[in-house]
Amino acid sequence: MTEQPRRRTTTTTKPKTKKKKKKWMSGKGWFYGIFFTIVIGIVCGIIGYLLIVLNGERLLQEHGSKLEFGEASIIYDVNGNEISRLYDVLDHREVAEFSEIPEFMRNAIVATEDQRFREHSGLDFWAIGRALVKDVIARSAVEGGSTITQQLAKNVFLSADKTFFRKATEASIAVALEQELTKDEILTMYLNRIYFGKGIHGVKAAAEYYFGVELEDMKLWQAATLAAMPKAPNRFNPLINPDESMNRRAVVLRLMYEQNYITETEMKEAQAVVYEVPPNQNDMKTGKYHAYADFVLNEAMKVTGLSEEELRVGGLHIYTSLDPQAQDAVDKEFADASNFEESKDDQIVQGSMIIIDHRNGQIKAIAGGRDYSSRGWNRVDKKRQPGSAIKPIVAYGPALESGKYFPWSTLKNDQKCFSNYCPQDRWGAVAVSMTQAIKDSRNLAAVWMLNEVGVKQGAAFAEKLGLTLEPDDRNLAMALGGLTRGASPLQMATAYSVMANGGKSVDPHTITKISGRKNWEYKEPPSQQLMSPDTAWYLTEMMQSVVEKGGTGARAAIDRPVAGKTGTTQAGIPGYRGNGIKDAWFVGYTPEWTAAVWMGYDKTDVNHLLTKGGGQSAALFAKVMRPALKGVAKDSFKRPSNVKEDKPPITIKNFKAQFSEVEGRVFLSWDPLDEKEITYEVYRKESGASDYIRFVDTLNPQIEDMSVFPGMTYDYYVVAYDAASNQRSTPSNVISVVIPEIDIGIPEVPGETDTPTPPVTPPGDGNEGGENGGDGEGTDPGTPETPGDTGVPGGEGESGLIDPPPPSAGNSTDGVSVGGF
């Protein structure tokens, strides 16, 4: 068999394929592509524009050029009875002819709202493009780019949402309006329709309401004030926020100057005018309960997201917690001038009040001020300096919450400086229990207490209860209400509501339900324990003493249990040295309701100060709450089951001090106490000395003072310290011993030295540091301190053993002084 030749296998390498070069479109191709794209875009634009025009004309024919105002929303009280209609088409509206509107009024609106109004045809594509860019950057609809014509068109509809379809419909009507009306007619219709707050529609009614003048008689600054309002009728309202209004007016005038409508001189003159409320401002006021209705309106805007105008004309039914009995009681007393100090001129003493049911957070009544007008300056949410009413919030509350202090704890009341902050009151250096300190409203004790617990802890406790503090507020002056901006009656009432509610959070609100085109129902947020029930009880227990006889708030007492605190603030006017008061408060609660009362002038100066303190506010509290609570089931403050009780105070009895000429020494003795671990602290002050020294600590109920000198007088008193309970007795009576001008022979005593027993230094003097602070609260005459107060000092290394200064000299344990309210 012939062998076949083996086939040679060869490996062939595939030749590499060359990449084909991309062919770029020729210039001709680019031209045709761009050309047809532009053509298609133009055709689509024309078709879209025609659709907008046709749709706009259809809508305009359906709705007519009348531009309807809508249906009034209604507010109801807690019983379901109507208390206010937010808008009535016949009220607060007057139609002006074009010839009545001053030229600078028209120019002010155009300069502020739509600078290209005379140039566009209903849609300002430059403004729309700018708005689209901002919306893309913010990833939400933040700017509308609407023209005056579009804003007029929007008023046909009540929706304020910035959806594409709503904006497209608005654009359709705007273009149709431009086809049907002249620019002057559109501007006139807009100025007659525009909303100026407080239920006012139209520039003519606004001129009369805000300035008391006819439209044609308005001045430039008044026109600029009105032109500033459409964007935010409440924020830039001269009655509600005069400072914001003046600032916004300056912006409008600047725009008018930059667009050559006015000269620089005219601009500056109009910017400098200060707004004053016209005498006829209340002539257009209708209905009642205006402050409460305004509060409801603001709350409704927050919970629904609707504007004020949309709420007013939205046909909504708004149900609230207003108690007509309580509100009538508030209105009656605020209308009684005898409840307030008499002013020297037309600027009356103002006031505000809010009542909250702390059991569910429902606001029962509101007084926004005396002679309050609709959408006016609602003082219930305006901040003022709280004075001593803040002491339970920033000083005593945090101390009790720490568990180291109790109502019977002894507080130092020394006249001393903390760094460079030197508070004062008229009580002098008399040690005092926390209960007595709050009853008398002692300033030094409150500052000492805040220094002990720490400014940081005090501020945190206050913010937890709803107060808002500025960075500059965080110092020891906070203990006396020395805040940058202060606190509002609403905030103070909310904080005290937590105390009244056993330490649980309270959510103040007026609206319970909204029905109609928009439905909403109140749902209480989860309850939080903001302070322990024990702390809340101790605060309530201590503040009940404020309302008792001798307390600073005794005039607040009614036929129910009441706890509360007064507060007054100094004038704080540079160069003023008088005793005038800027703010007077009483914040208190019964087991059912909490209320805050504030009194003072809106604008304080040397001629507008109060002479009476928180006592007058306490009296108004009682006058209102007594009839307001009529028929409300009486309750009592609930004491927690495990709360600690104050141990009956130990007392020093039969204290004697006698000088022996034979022995040349003073013998001191007193009755021994049965308690174990009792240390007797003996205090001595020699004639000419400013204060007592802690002379000696001893376990024996009798000692000898061998360090006396002829011709000197020595005062002694004794305090018993119980180490087991960490409690001190009240000081014993003070005994004065006069050493005669004779030579004293001091005999040798075996086993003793010639050196008298040195004073024993108490352990743990504690931190004496403080922080810088401003002015605190003013002071008013107080009441005598009640004997029998005991104290629990801080532990070693914290506050140290407290050296209680003595009572008044003689055989009395009462220290009579005066302190701030």
Secondary structure, 3 states (H helix, E strand, C coil): CCCCCCCCCCCCCCCCCCCCCCCCCCHHHHHHHHHHHHHHHHHHHHHHHHHHHHHHHHHHHHHCCCCCCCECCEEECCCCCEEEECCCCCCCECCCCHHHCCHHHHHHHHHHHCCCCCCCCCCCHHHHHHHHHHHHHHCCCCCCCCCHHHHHHHCCCCCCCCCHHHHHHHHHHHHHHHHHCCHHHHHHHHHHHCECCCCCECHHHHHHHHHCCCHHHCCHHHHHHHHCCCCCCCCCCCCCCHHHHHHHHHHHHHHHHHCCCCCHHHHHHHHHCCCCCCCCHHHHCCCCCHHHHHHHHHHHHHHHCCCHHHHHCECCEEEECCCHHHHHHHHHHHCCHHHCCCCCCCCCCEEEEEEEECCCCEEEEEECCCCCCCCCCCHHHCCECCHHHHHHHHHHHHHHHCCCCCCCCEECCCCCCECCECCCCCCCCCCEEHHHHHHHCCHHHHHHHHHHHCHHHHHHHHHHCCCCCCHHHCCHHHHHCCCCCCECHHHHHHHHHHHHCCCECCCCECEEEEECCCCEECCCCCCCECCCHHHHHHHHHHHHHHCCCCCCCHHHCCCCCCEEEEEEEECCCCCCCCCCEEEEEEEEECCCEEEEEEEECCCCECCECECCCHHHHHHHHHHHHHHHCCCCCCCCCCCCCCCCCCCCCCCCCCCEEEEECCCCEEEEECCCCCCCCEEEEEEEEECCCCCCEEEEEECCCEEEECCCCCCCEEEEEEEEEECCCCEECCCCCEEEEECCCCCCCCCCCCCCCCCCCCCCCCCCCCCCCCCCCCCCCCCECCCCCCCCCCECCCCCCCCCCCCCCCCCEECCCCCCCCECC
